Amino acid sequence: MDSNDDKRLIEEETAISAAFQELLDVYLASQHRKKVEKITKAFNFARQAHKGVRRQSGEPYIMHPLAVARIVCAEIGMGSTSICAALLHDVVEDTDYTIEDIQNLFGDKIARIVEGLTKIAGGVFGMQASEQAENFKKLLLTMSEDIRVILIKIADRLHNMRTLEFMPVNKQYKIAGETLYIYAPIAYRLGLSKIKTELENLSFRYEHPEEYAAIEKKIEKTQLERDILYNEFTQPICNSLDKMGYKYHIIGRIKSPYSIWNKMQKKHVAFEDIYDILAVRIIFTPRDGEDENDECFKIYIALTKLYDAHPDRLRDWVNKPRANGYRALHATFMSKRGEWIEVQIRSERMNEVAEQGIAAHWKYKNNGEDTSNDGQLDNWLHTIKEILDDPQPNALDFLDTIKLNLYATEIFVFTPKGDIKTMPQNCTALDLAYSIHTFLGNHCIGAKVNHKLVPLNHILQSGDQVEILTSNSQHVDPNWLTFVTTAKARSKIQATLRRQQRILQREGEEKLNAFFAKEELPNTVSNIEKLWQLHNFGNKEELLAAIGNGAVTLGNDDKDAILGNKRLKLSSLFFFGNKEKKNENSTSGKRIENIDRKQPIKLTDESLNNNFMIADCCHPIPGDDVLGYYDNEQHIIIHKRNCHVADTLKSSHGDRILAAYWDTQKTLYFQAPILIKGIDGIGVLNQITTIISQQLNIGIQKLTIESKDGIFEGTVWVNVHDVEEIRKICDCLKKIKNLQTIARID
């Protein structure tokens, strides 16, 4: 070893010791009991276990557990048990030490948390299983017993996202997509709003770097204007609060780049049309003897004397907290410059809960203070446990079921006796039935909402009084899955349908055995395979269920198929279910073997014609941020990176995600829809088609338009070479006087 190596090792050891001391300093500054010896023991053990191992960045591996432990302590607010578990979270997975070793050295609690954080091999989804879904399932199972497991996992994910630049591009897409799809919503659900925002922004930055940079630049460019607006708006508020004798501080909250981009996508608007980039947060110290809830409203009343309040934008999260524990009073006021500004009014305790979520709840609970929202978290964890107790056969279904309610806004409905039930926004009467009891959901025939009869799929509104109506003759219908919105309802419906399917399969097997006996044919795997191929099913189970419910009646054709009678068409006899069908999300492509998943794939005119499939779910065109997905049939399907299908694939089969980039020469045409909205008038449609067809010489594939009450809305499908041509069309159409919205849509 030369002197340079010696010098580097000394520098690394110094950096490790400094990082550990920084962790201890943060811990000692907290209000937790000071168990420094326990934390030091865990650090020394992890340091030795990971000795000689390096991360992708080249730094010693122990720096990662140290960073995770610091996040757990400083940013989430957890104590010594969580810090120790964070320091040890990769030991069992990456070294020869076992859970038993951790248990013997650090006790049952820490060992159980570490076990929940340790990835697993194999699973319940079968050979084509998603290991990611399996790992996530185990994580949730342990979380339902100890919430610290998921909090440490979120800290682990946050540090991985902060150091994502050192990973290969395809891994960046996989990790960023998984983060946005699963971990950011869970951070939100646990009240970790600051971490949730950072996870979203980091995911956005790696998946759409150009758009992220463009929004950052625009935020910076308009900062001076916002500063002037903020100062003008808050000065009268400060004067008023000073007169009232409050201790307080006011901060400006800027909408995050991801939040701005997400709104631009959903509303089909430009950055300049986002009017709520600035919000104001008032954080006050409660006065002795006064209720902090009441004080929020006193401050609100004081603000109404300064500015006009928006009548429809008062949100009382003080008396009715969100399901994640968030409490604050939100109101929107008109500034003197004619712009709406949201104001969030919180006490110091409310602000701490908003920043640290469930960890802050625990702190106040341990101090003997009221935490009335604990029941909401317990209900959510109970729902998660119910879903886990009822295995999902499909990894994607499982992830979708878990994710359903993570971002849902809450509404409040009343039972006939006046009890309040908290439900997600856009939930149906059937969702409410299942939230009360599975039996009630399975036998629900409708409901009375505000004493009026409504169907199962009726969407409930906040304040509704709801009575669930049932009948013993009612049975679960597969169509219910098309309109329920809660994870619990979907999970229970799927479980009941699977039970019904198993009953039908048993009945079908009895009929099949009787058919073989009657026709004196051998009951072999080969003969059964011929039958499900004949009837165009994907497997034996589908055939048995169809026989069981009477959809298939076995007869002479089935006997002929088994005996190989030539009267049957060969294509019928040898049709292999879904194997002969073209991929539902694609348009063309061939099998590609021995793909190097670490290398980005080049999308040329030739390869798009011959090798790759363009996903129908998002219609990517040259210039879009895209990725490839290598499916079971060895096809490569090209998706937009922000496609909802791609989001699920990144979270369930991330090892099949490929980096991809365009290298086209404008020889291929792609169909793209453009949304147009505006004020109706004579000649508007003619102006639109003239600009596209004659001025820009771009072909129109299809056009639909509808006018009502002087406002028109339509979609134009154009044939273009790339995104640049779409931008050119939109820029030219914006010059039409009465056109209000022009945006490309999926």
MOUR-V233487 format. One record per backbone hydrogen bond with DSSP energy under -0.5 kcal/mol. NH is the residue of the N-H (numbers start at 1). CO is the residue of the C=O. If there is no record, write none. Layout:
BEGIN
NH|CO  NH|CO
END
This chain:
BEGIN
6|2  7|3  8|4  9|5  10|6  11|7  12|8  13|9  14|10  15|11  16|12  17|13  18|14  19|15  20|16  21|17  22|18  23|19  24|20  25|21  26|22  27|23  28|24  29|25  30|27  35|33  36|34  39|35  40|36  41|37  42|38  43|39  44|40  45|41  46|42  47|43  48|44  49|45  50|46  51|48  53|50  55|59  58|55  61|53  63|60  64|61  65|61  66|62  67|63  68|64  69|65  70|66  71|67  72|68  73|69  74|70  75|70  75|71  76|71  78|72  83|79  84|80  85|81  86|82  87|83  88|84  89|86  91|88  92|88  94|90  95|91  102|98  103|99  104|100  105|101  106|102  107|103  111|107  112|108  113|109  114|110  115|111  116|112  117|113  118|114  118|115  129|126  131|129  132|652  133|652  134|130  135|131  136|132  137|133  138|134  139|135  140|136  141|137  142|138  143|139  144|140  145|142  146|142  149|146  151|147  152|148  153|149  154|150  155|151  156|152  157|153  158|154  159|155  160|156  161|157  162|158  163|159  164|161  166|163  167|164  172|168  173|169  174|170  175|171  176|172  177|173  178|174  179|175  180|176  181|177  182|178  183|178  184|179  186|182  187|183  188|184  189|185  190|186  191|188  192|187  193|191  193|354  196|192  197|193  198|194  199|195  200|196  201|197  202|198  203|199  204|200  205|201  206|202  207|203  208|204  212|208  213|209  214|210  215|211  216|212  217|213  218|214  219|215  220|216  221|217  222|218  223|220  226|222  227|223  228|224  229|225  230|226  231|227  232|228  233|229  234|230  235|231  236|232  237|233  238|234  239|235  240|236  241|237  242|238  243|239  244|240  245|241  245|242  246|241  247|285  248|246  249|283  251|281  253|279  254|252  255|277  260|256  261|257  262|258  263|259  264|260  265|261  266|262  267|263  268|264  269|264  273|270  274|271  275|273  279|253  280|342  281|251  282|344  283|249  283|281  284|282  284|346  285|247  286|284  290|287  295|291  296|292  297|293  298|294  299|295  300|296  301|297  302|298  303|299  304|300  305|301  305|302  306|303  307|303  308|334  310|332  313|310  315|313  315|330  316|314  317|315  317|328  320|316  322|326  325|322  329|345  330|315  330|328  331|343  333|341  334|308  335|333  335|339  338|335  341|333  342|278  343|331  344|280  345|329  345|343  346|282  346|344  348|284  351|347  352|348  353|349  354|350  355|351  356|352  357|191  357|353  358|190  359|356  360|357  361|357  362|358  363|359  364|360  365|361  366|362  367|363  368|365  369|364  374|371  376|373  377|373  378|374  379|375  380|376  381|377  382|378  383|379  384|380  385|381  386|382  387|383  388|384  389|385  390|386  390|387  391|389  398|394  399|395  400|396  401|397  402|398  403|399  404|400  406|403  407|403  408|405  411|423  413|421  414|464  415|419  418|415  421|413  423|411  423|421  425|409  426|460  427|424  429|456  429|458  430|456  432|428  433|429  434|430  435|431  436|432  437|433  441|437  442|438  443|439  444|441  445|469  446|469  447|454  448|467  449|447  449|452  450|448  450|465  452|449  454|447  458|455  460|427  463|412  464|461  466|414  466|464  467|448  469|446  471|443  474|471  480|477  481|478  482|479  483|480  484|480  490|486  491|487  492|488  493|489  494|490  495|491  496|492  497|493  498|494  499|495  500|496  501|497  502|498  503|499  504|500  505|501  506|502  507|503  508|504  509|505  510|506  511|507  512|508  513|509  514|510  515|511  516|512  517|513  518|514  519|515  520|516  520|517  521|516  524|522  528|524  529|525  530|526  531|527  532|528  533|529  534|530  535|531  536|533  537|532  543|539  544|540  545|541  546|542  547|543  548|544  549|545  550|547  551|546  552|546  554|552  559|555  560|556  561|557  562|558  563|559  564|560  565|560  568|565  572|569  573|569  574|570  575|572  576|574  577|575  579|576  580|577  581|578  586|583  590|611  592|634  597|595  599|596  601|659  603|601  603|661  604|602  608|604  609|605  610|606  611|607  612|607  613|636  615|613  615|638  616|585  618|615  619|615  624|621  626|624  627|639  628|658  629|637  630|656  631|629  631|635  634|631  636|611  637|629  637|635  638|613  639|627  639|637  641|625  643|640  647|643  648|644  649|645  650|646  651|647  652|648  653|649  656|653  657|654  658|628  660|626  661|601  663|603  670|720  672|718  673|745  674|716  675|743  676|714  677|741  678|712  679|738  680|710  684|681  687|683  688|684  689|685  690|686  691|687  692|688  693|689  694|689  694|690  695|690  696|691  698|692  699|719  701|699  701|717  702|717  704|715  706|713  708|711  711|708  712|678  713|706  714|676  715|704  716|674  717|702  717|715  718|672  718|716  719|699  720|670  720|718  723|622  725|722  726|722  727|723  728|724  729|725  730|726  731|727  732|728  733|729  734|730  735|732  736|733  739|736  740|677  740|738  741|677  743|675  745|673
END
